[in-house]
Amino acid sequence: MKKLLRNIINFPSLIGIIIGAFGGYFYYAFVGCKSGSCPITSSPWASLAWGLILGWLVGNMFYKDKD
C-alpha cells in the first residue's frame, strides 16, 4: 500500500498539481467563459479540477520508479 501511494503521490506530481491548480484558476480568471455555456471554464472549481488533473498527469511523467 505504501508503494502504491508513493507511485501515485510523489514530488514531481505534487509540483505539477500545484502549478496545474494555479493554471486552471488563472485560465478561469483571464480566459474563462463569461456566458456560462462552457461547462469547464464557466466555474472556477471545474477549471481548478481540470488544472489539478492535468498537472498531476504531466508531473507524473517525470517520476522514475526506484525499483
C-alpha positions, 0 to 999 in steps of 0.5 A: 500500500505504501508503494502504491501511494508513493507511485501515485503521490510523489514530488514531481506530481505534487509540483505539477498539481500545484502549478496545474491548480494555479493554471486552471484558476488563472485560465478561469480568471483571464480566459474563462467563459463569461456566458456560462455555456462552457461547462469547464471554464464557466466555474472556477472549481471545474477549471481548478479540477481540470488544472489539478488533473492535468498537472498531476498527469504531466508531473507524473511523467517525470517520476522514475520508479526506484525499483 
